């Protein structure tokens, strides 16, 4: 059996402050040498931003770039914001990020709205909570402020909540 060697954790990664009870799961360095750390409950970015796994819609990895699509809350509607991280080395970080994001999704369903557009209804697990956190994520071409579309989306959300919990 070959001896597997782990890459030593740089001091800059060790210096990232994680939340109470959180542990470091994976890490990588950006092209600027700044740490990106995946903790058990969240992702810690070089600028100090901490993203809970339930706040990231998806991650795309095309070496050396990790793209995160973050959901930001606006009027109970998820809006997308892209975060781009240029990483300097191949590590487990992209795989860990994708796995943690996927694990936070308990329910996801896309619904077409009339006369046009659509919305994704997402139920996410939050650490320490038994009840799902529900969110409406409108398609890019769908106006979340249109009263008729909003009413349809809210109706579908209520149906999902009654069914799933």
N, C-alpha and C positions, 0 to 999 in steps of 0.2 A: 504494500500500500504506500503510495507516494506521500511525502510529507507536505502538507499544505501550509503555506506561509501567508499570514495576514499582513496587510499593509498597516504600518503603525499609524495611529490616529494623530494627526498634527495638533499642535497646541491650539491653533486658531479654531479647530473644530471642538476641542475640549472646552474652550472658552464660551461656547454658545450656551446660554442659560435656558434650560428646559423648564416646563411647568412642573408643579408639585406632583410627585409620583410618576412623572414621565421619564422614559429611558430612551437613549439614542439607539436607533435601529439601523440606520444607514447614513452615509454622508458622501459628499463630493466637494470639490473645489471649483470655483468659477475660473474663467480665464484670467481674472484679476487676482486670483488667490484667495477669494473670500469663501467662507464655508456655507454650504447648503446642508442642513441637517434634517433628516426624517426622524421624528420622535414617535413614540407609540401613540400619541394623540394628535400630533400636528406636524406641519412642515415649517421649518424655520429658514427664512430667506436672508440673504446677505444684508439687506437694508433694515433688518430688524423686524420685518413683517412676519407674523405668525399666522399661518392658514390652517384651520382645523380641516381634517380630512373630509368632513361633511360640507365644506365650503368650496371644494374644488370639483368642478363638473367632470373634467377629464384631463389626462396628460398624454402628450405625444412625444415620443423619443425618436429622434433622427440624429444619431451621433454627429457632432458633439452637443446638439441642442435639445434641451428638455423644455417643451412648451406646456404651460399649465393654463387651462381655461378656468378662471375663478368666477364663481357666482357672487354677485354683490346684490344686496337686498335693496329694492326700491319699490315702495308701495306693495309689499308682499309678492313682488315679481322678481324672479332672478334675472339679472342682467349679466352679460359676460364681460370679462376683462382678461386680456391675455398677458401672461408673465412669461418672459423668455429668459432662460438660463443657459449660458454657454459654459459647458463643463470641460475641464482639462483632461480628464481621464475616465476610463471605463470603470464604473463601480456598480454596486447593486442598487444604487439610488433610484434610477428610473423604474426598475422592476418593483421595488418596494413601494414607490409612490403610486404606481398603477394598482397594485394589490390593495393598498390601504384605501384608495379612493373607491375601488369596486366593493370592498367590504362595508363601506359606509352606506351604500345604496341598498335599501330594503325593498323598495318598490319604485318602478319607473314605467310610465305608460305615455305614449304620444297620442293626442286626440286632435282630429281635424275640426276646425271651427267653421261655421257658416256665416257669411258667404265665402270667406277665404281665410287662410292662415291656419295656425296650429299652436298647440301648447303642449309641453311635456309636464306631466304631473310627477313629482318626485317626492318620495318619502325617505328621509335620511335618518340614520342612527347617529345620535350624539352620545359621546362618552358619558356614562353615568345616568342616562335617561332611559326609561323603559318605553315612553311614548315617542312615536316617530315625529320628526320635524318635517312638515309638509311645505312644498314650494311649487309655485307655478313658474315655468321657464318658457316664455313666449318665443316662438320662432323669430328669426331676425326680421322677416317681412311682415310681422304681425304687431299691430299697435296695441300695447297693453292698456292704453287709456281709453280705447274704444269701448263705450258702455255695453254694447251688445256682445262683443267678443269677451269682455271681462265677465259678464254674467254667465255666458256659456262655460267659460273656464272654471269659475267658482262653483257652478253646479256639478261639473265633473270632479272637482276636488272634493266636494262634500260626499259624492257617491263613493269615491276611493276611500275616504276616511271612514265612512260607515262600513265598508266592506273589509278593509285592512285593519283599521284601528288607529 
